[in-house]
Amino acid sequence: MSRLRPPARSAVRALRPHLPRGLRVRLVVAFLLAAAFGALLTAGLTFQRARAAILDRAEETAVTDLRAQLDSLAPDLTLPPTTEDLRGLTRQLDQAGGARAWHSSASYRGGEPVAASPGAPPVPEELRETVRDSGRAVHQRTEHDGSPWLALGMPVTYSDRPGNTDTTTATATPTTTGTGSGSDTLSGLTVYAAFPLDEDQADIDALVTAAQAGAVPALALALVPALFAARSVLRPVRRLRHGAERIAAGELTTRLDTEGRDELADLTRAFNTMAETLEGDAAELRRLEAGARRFAADVAHELRTPLAAMAAVTEVLDEDAASGVLPADTEDAVRLISEEVRTLARMVEDLMEVSRFDAKAAPVHREDVDLRTLVTKTLQLRGWAHGERVRADLPEPAPVHVDPRRIDVVLGNLVANALHHGRPPVTVAVRTRDDLVRVTVTDHGPGIPDDVLPHVFDRFYKADAARPRSGGSGLGLAIAHENAALHGGTLTAANHPDGGAVFTLTLPSAASSPGTT
């Protein structure tokens, strides 16, 4: 039965949207977004104000026109009116509407509105209730057949005119009072009118079209200052990047010109201060390092002569100790002194070799040899060729162009280190592959602790807490690493999966090795 596997992380990352990474692109996009937001906000506010002004003007004009028509027609209406009277009033109002083309209707004392035109839209119930409750003119925007309409409702008042007490006349009530003057009262007659807002909607649509048409040129014009702003910001940033790259390449004398007094100028000045500090610190470190190297070289050089004399004396004492002419306590002391003198002599030679590496003055005398021959000679010279402590695995020729003495030092240090810190048998294997020759030295000890592994080639490094105390100087593996680098090769350390440490020396084969130096 097959199982569904979750998508790989790389595939998930590929599905994510690719955001702009360049600072220039992000600055331009941010500037354009800000400009677009400002333009949209301004256009929206302008549109709202203009739309409200257009609709308010249409409403005020309609109320004024309807009131004027009622003031002209209402006095001729007899109260209470009949249905025909109401229909006649609305017919006259429709004819007087003119270009506004409204559809009117009228009702008396809350009755159903009577309209002269059968196509008049129904009067909204909410509008009728508002007019009845407030007793003043009311308007409401509605929608009819998918188009915007404006509906008006206006109550009519009547008054007794002086000199004519037998006749009752009606007038349109003002929009702000319920009864007009003190003698005016509501007649119970309410007139409604509705007309389409197509022309006003066309004006509003024209505003929208104008705003849309102006948005694209506005964004295009905003692109110019966006590019200019990005250029003004990125120029000092680019200079800072180039300056940082030059400092990373070792050009500590790099300094940048400062312009202006903004944050980027402050950053540039801070960069120059940092570069100046780095240059001073680097010069001081180089001076101290050169002094330390000279000191170590001078001490090693001065110790060679007295050590040579001490070595000659200890050889004589060793002969006396071997002959049995010395007392037992004296013999033990002589052997201890002889061993320490030899250790000190090896340390002095190692220090001299390290000083040559530091001064780039280590001589390399290359020869075309078979690495198998070098391995065999190294094991024979140190007495490791016989017995089961060290095994050689040399199945195929391994031609190299190297300095035999220096490679012997590398191999001797690796095998001695494996015997001293690991457990036998130690295997020395030589393999050739892809124009490279590899020598692996593997022991069967506990391996190298993880915290020690990164430091095994450091000078004077000893893992005293992890390994037995060594009589060496802590320079053997460091010298071996330097000798490998002199030949264009590498020396690495690792732990074998089955246990034990594995040191791998990799050298170019004879066909790809550099020439003799």
SULFENKA-V920615 format. One record per run of one state. SS is the DSSP state (h for helix, s for strand, l for the rest). FROM is the first residue (numbers start at 1). TO is the last residue. If there is no record, write none. Layout:
SS FROM TO
SS FROM TO
//
This chain:
l 1 8
h 9 15
l 16 22
h 23 76
l 77 82
h 83 96
l 97 97
h 98 100
l 101 102
s 103 108
l 109 113
s 114 115
l 116 124
h 125 134
l 135 137
s 138 144
l 145 146
s 147 159
l 160 168
s 169 172
l 173 184
s 185 196
l 197 197
h 198 248
l 249 262
h 263 323
l 324 327
h 328 358
l 359 366
s 367 370
h 371 381
l 382 389
s 390 393
l 394 398
s 399 402
l 403 403
h 404 421
l 422 425
s 426 433
l 434 435
s 436 442
l 443 449
h 450 453
l 454 475
h 476 486
l 487 489
s 490 495
l 496 500
s 501 509
l 510 517
//
